[in-house]
Amino acid sequence: MNINDKLFEHQVNRNLKGIELEKEGEIEEAILLYEANVSECFEGNLPYDRLRIIYNRLKRYEDLIRVLEQAVYVFDTKVNKIRSDRLPKLDKFNDQLEKAKRKCN
């Protein structure tokens, strides 16, 4: 297993633990795990989607916008261009970002 595979496996495990923590009501702990994946440009949508929901619910709109901007960046520049889900997710994150910005104004 190469270093990228190990990192991806670690990130997936963080996401799974974050979901578990959310179910237990440990939202702040889940946020820390999801944020770690966001900071490492995780190439899946789960941490961005979960943080969008959490930050929206908590009315933490600046955090919401920051996470969505990172999601747009990752899906625009990091995710493999031939992935079939790349453009639909990029469009979704762009739409959500615009809605979040309107909410913040």
Backbone as a ProteinNet text record, in pm:
[ID]
protein_1_A
[PRIMARY]
MNINDKLFEHQVNRNLKGIELEKEGEIEEAILLYEANVSECFEGNLPYDRLRIIYNRLKRYEDLIRVLEQAVYVFDTKVNKIRSDRLPKLDKFNDQLEKAKRKCN
[TERTIARY]
85.7	0	90.1	67.2	150.2	97.2	171.3	137.6	3	-31.1	-160.6	-275.4	-257.3	-360.6	-378.7	-267.9	-274.7	-345.8	-313.8	-379.6	-528.9	-565.4	-706.6	-778.8	-717.6	-778.9	-798.1	-699.1	-708.6	-822.5	-834.5	-941.1	-1078.6	-1091.8	-1219.4	-1255	-1156.9	-1182.8	-1225.2	-1167.1	-1210.9	-1357.3	-1393.8	-1532.8	-1627	-1591.6	-1676.1	-1687.5	-1577.2	-1579.3	-1661.8	-1652.6	-1732.3	-1881.1	-1922.1	-2063.5	-2107.1	-2022.7	-2051.2	-2064.7	-1973	-1977.7	-2103.4	-2142.6	-2266.5	-2385.6	-2392.9	-2503.8	-2506.9	-2389.1	-2378.6	-2397.1	-2420.7	-2439.9	-2311.1	-2199.4	-2068.2	-2031.6	-2106.9	-2096.1	-1960.3	-1912.7	-1784.6	-1669.4	-1673.4	-1568.9	-1577.2	-1699.1	-1718	-1665.7	-1694.1	-1646.4	-1494.3	-1424.8	-1278.2	-1228.6	-1293	-1251.9	-1281.1	-1401.4	-1435.9	-1344.6	-1317	-1230.7	-1089.4	-1041	-908.7	-907.2	-1013.8	-1020.6	-1033.1	-1109.1	-1122.5	-986	-911.5	-780.3	-681.6	-705.4	-619.2	-674	-773.3	-832.2	-887.6	-961.6	-1023.8	-1106.2	-1093.2	-1154.5	-1290.7	-1356.8	-1494.2	-1582.1	-1711	-1801.3	-1844.3	-1824	-1882.5	-1845.9	-1718.8	-1692.6	-1748.3	-1749.1	-1803	-1954.7	-2021.4	-2166.6	-2204.4	-2134.5	-2167.7	-2144.7	-2031.3	-2003.9	-2103.1	-2144.8	-2246.1	-2372.9	-2416.4	-2538.3	-2519.7	-2409	-2383.5	-2372.1	-2289.3	-2268.3	-2394.6	-2473.2	-2599.8	-2692.8	-2701.3	-2786.6	-2742.2	-2610	-2555.7	-2547	-2588.2	-2582.5	-2439	-2343.8	-2202.3	-2172.3	-2225.5	-2223.6	-2084.3	-1996.5	-1860.1	-1788.4	-1807.2	-1748.9	-1811.4	-1941.1	-2012.9	-1954	-1935.8	-1881.7	-1738.6	-1658.3	-1519.1	-1512.6	-1594.6	-1594.4	-1642.7	-1745.6	-1796	-1695.9	-1625.5	-1520.1	-1410.6	-1377.2	-1276.9	-1329.1	-1456.4	-1515.2	-1508.8	-1542.6	-1535.6	-1391.7	-1297.9	-1156.6	-1113.5	-1145.9	-1103.7	-1164.8	-1295.8	-1360.8	-1326.5	-1281.3	-1239.3	-1095.1	-1006.8	-864.2	-798.4	-851.2	-783.6	-844.3	-976	-1043.8	-1014.2	-988.2	-956.8	-1066	-1024.8	-1119	-1208.1	-1166.2	-1247.9	-1349.6	-1349	-1448.3	-1587.1	-1678.1	-1812	-1892.6	-1861.7	-1937.8	-1877.1	-1764.1	-1693.1	-1775.9	-1822	-1894.3	-2027.9	-2108.2	-2232.7	-2207.2	-2105	-2074.2	-2019.1	-1936.9	-1884.5	-1999.4	-2093.1	-2210.9	-2291.3	-2310.2	-2386.5	-2317.9	-2187.1	-2115	-2116.7	-2105.1	-2115	-2251.8	-2358.6	-2494.3	-2510.1	-2460.8	-2472	-2391.4	-2277.1	-2194	-2266.8	-2328.5	-2403.2	-2518.3	-2589.8	-2699.2	-2646	-2533.4	-2474.4	-2431.3	-2374.7	-2332.4	-2452	-2562.5	-2684.2	-2737.4	-2729.9	-2777.4	-2694.8	-2567.7	-2474.3	-2491.6	-2546.2	-2561.4	-2686
-118.2	0	124.4	214.3	334.6	441.7	549.9	654.6	720.3	737.9	797.1	706.1	575.7	480.1	481.2	490.6	494.6	620.7	733.6	859.2	849.7	798.7	786.3	695.7	584.6	493.7	563.6	640.6	716.2	818.7	885.1	984.4	918.3	804.8	732.3	692	644.1	606.4	726.5	843.2	965.7	995.2	982.9	1007.8	912.4	785	685.8	715.8	754	790.3	917.2	1012	1134.3	1104.9	1015.6	976.3	913.8	826.9	761.9	865.5	960.6	1065.6	1150.6	1182.2	1258.1	1184	1053.8	973.1	972.5	986.3	989.6	1130.6	1228.2	1366	1441.8	1385	1447.4	1529.5	1635.8	1713.7	1782.6	1845.1	1916.9	1822.3	1701.5	1602.9	1557.8	1539.9	1502.8	1613.7	1737.7	1851.8	1846.6	1818.4	1813	1709.3	1593.9	1489.3	1529.6	1582.8	1625.7	1739.6	1833.1	1946.6	1900.3	1796.9	1743.1	1694.3	1626.8	1578.6	1693.8	1794.9	1912.1	1979.1	1991.7	2057.5	1977	1845.9	1759.6	1739.9	1820	1814.3	1675.9	1617.1	1487.1	1493.8	1391.3	1394.5	1326.7	1316.9	1268	1375.8	1362.4	1469	1461.7	1349	1330.7	1438.9	1470.6	1570.5	1708.5	1742.8	1872.6	1875.4	1766.1	1758.5	1761.2	1684.1	1679	1815.2	1877.9	2009.2	2113.5	2103.7	2197.2	2186.2	2065.9	2044.2	2094	2056.6	2094.9	2246.1	2309.2	2453.2	2531.4	2483	2548.7	2541.5	2424	2404.1	2493.2	2509.1	2590.5	2739	2772.9	2910.4	2965.4	2878.8	2917.9	2939.1	3049.2	3072.1	3098.1	3161.9	3183.1	3049.6	2959.4	2825.3	2750.9	2765.2	2701.6	2746.1	2874.9	2928.8	2880.4	2882.2	2835.9	2689.9	2604.1	2461.9	2442.5	2514.6	2501.3	2555.2	2662	2711.4	2606.1	2538.3	2431.4	2316.1	2281.2	2173	2207.7	2330.6	2374.4	2364.5	2411.4	2404.7	2259.8	2171.1	2031	1965.1	1982.8	1915.8	1981.1	2105.2	2171.9	2137.8	2127.1	2115.1	1984	1915.5	1796.5	1665.1	1661.2	1537	1505.3	1379.8	1333.4	1376.7	1437.7	1493.4	1388	1262.5	1158.6	1095.3	1134.3	1080.5	1127	1033.5	1066.4	1153	1148.7	1227.6	1365.3	1395.2	1519.8	1644.2	1654.8	1776.1	1793	1687.1	1705.9	1754	1700.3	1743.4	1885	1918.6	2054.4	2153.2	2122.2	2208.1	2221.8	2110.1	2111.6	2200.7	2186.8	2268.2	2415.7	2447	2586.6	2644.9	2569.4	2615.1	2638.5	2544.1	2557.2	2675.8	2700.6	2814.4	2945.3	2957.1	3079.3	3100.7	2994.9	3005.3	3048.4	2993	3027.5	3173.7	3220.7	3361.1	3454.6	3417.4	3499.9	3501.4	3389.3	3378.1	3466	3479.3	3554.1	3705.2	3748.3	3892.7	3950.1
0	0	0	-96.2	-102.2	-6.9	5.1	102	72	-56	-90.9	-51.3	-69.7	-28.8	122.7	195.1	341.7	389	326.4	362.4	334.8	217.5	182.4	282.4	318	415.4	549.9	591.4	717.1	709.5	596.2	578.7	580.9	514.9	515.1	657.7	732.5	871.7	955.2	927.9	996.8	966.3	838.7	800.9	873.4	877.2	944.3	1093.4	1155.7	1297.5	1317.6	1225.8	1234.9	1231.5	1143.7	1136	1268	1321.1	1449.1	1560.8	1565.4	1667.2	1654.3	1531.9	1512.1	1570.9	1545.1	1596.7	1748.8	1810.9	1956.7	2012.1	1923.6	1967.2	1992.4	1955.1	1974.9	1850.7	1828.6	1705	1691.4	1797.4	1788.3	1756.5	1812.2	1783.2	1637.1	1587.8	1447.3	1356.3	1392.1	1313.6	1299.4	1407.9	1403.4	1302.8	1299.3	1205.3	1061.3	1037.3	901.6	855.8	946.6	911.7	876.9	943.9	910.6	766.3	724.8	586.7	488.1	523.4	436.5	419.3	528.1	519.9	435.7	423.9	342.5	201.1	162.8	28	-5.6	88	64.4	-63.4	-148.3	-281	-287.7	-176.7	-173.1	-113.2	-128.1	-85.5	60.9	127.8	260.6	361.8	385.5	489.4	454.7	327.2	285.3	305.2	269.6	287.4	434.9	517.1	659.6	724.3	693.8	752.3	702.5	578.1	526.2	609.6	634.9	713	856.3	917.6	1057	1070.5	986.9	999	965.5	872.7	841.5	962.3	1022.4	1139.9	1256.2	1272.1	1380.8	1344.9	1223.2	1172.3	1172.4	1147.8	1137.1	988.6	936.8	792.8	736.4	812.8	762.7	745.3	841.5	828.4	711.4	695.7	585	451	433.7	308.8	287	390.5	379.4	333.4	393.1	357	213.4	174.2	37.3	-64.7	-30.5	-120.3	-136.9	-28.1	-36.8	-121.8	-106.5	-187	-335.6	-369.4	-509.4	-559.2	-479.9	-517.9	-542	-449.5	-460.4	-583.3	-601.5	-714.3	-847.9	-845	-968.3	-1005.6	-906.1	-936.4	-895.9	-796.8	-742.7	-790.9	-799.9	-837.2	-983.3	-1010.9	-1146	-1244.2	-1352.8	-1451.1	-1515.9	-1516.7	-1581.3	-1486.1	-1359.3	-1266.4	-1307.5	-1320.6	-1371.4	-1275.4	-1146.4	-1049.7	-1024.1	-1085.7	-1058.2	-1092	-1214.3	-1255.7	-1184.1	-1168	-1092	-948.6	-885	-748.1	-746.7	-843.7	-853.5	-871.7	-959.2	-979.6	-850.9	-781.3	-655.8	-552.7	-537.9	-440.1	-479.1	-607.4	-651.8	-619.2	-644.5	-612.5	-462.7	-383.1	-237.9	-186.9	-248.5	-209.9	-237.4	-352.6	-384.4	-286.3	-252.5	-154.6	-18.5	22.2	151.7	154.2	44.5	38.2	46.2	-18.6	-10.5	132.7	199.2	336.8	429.9	399.3	483.7	466.8	355.1	327.7	386.7
[MASK]
+++++++++++++++++++++++++++++++++++++++++++++++++++++++++++++++++++++++++++++++++++++++++++++++++++++++++

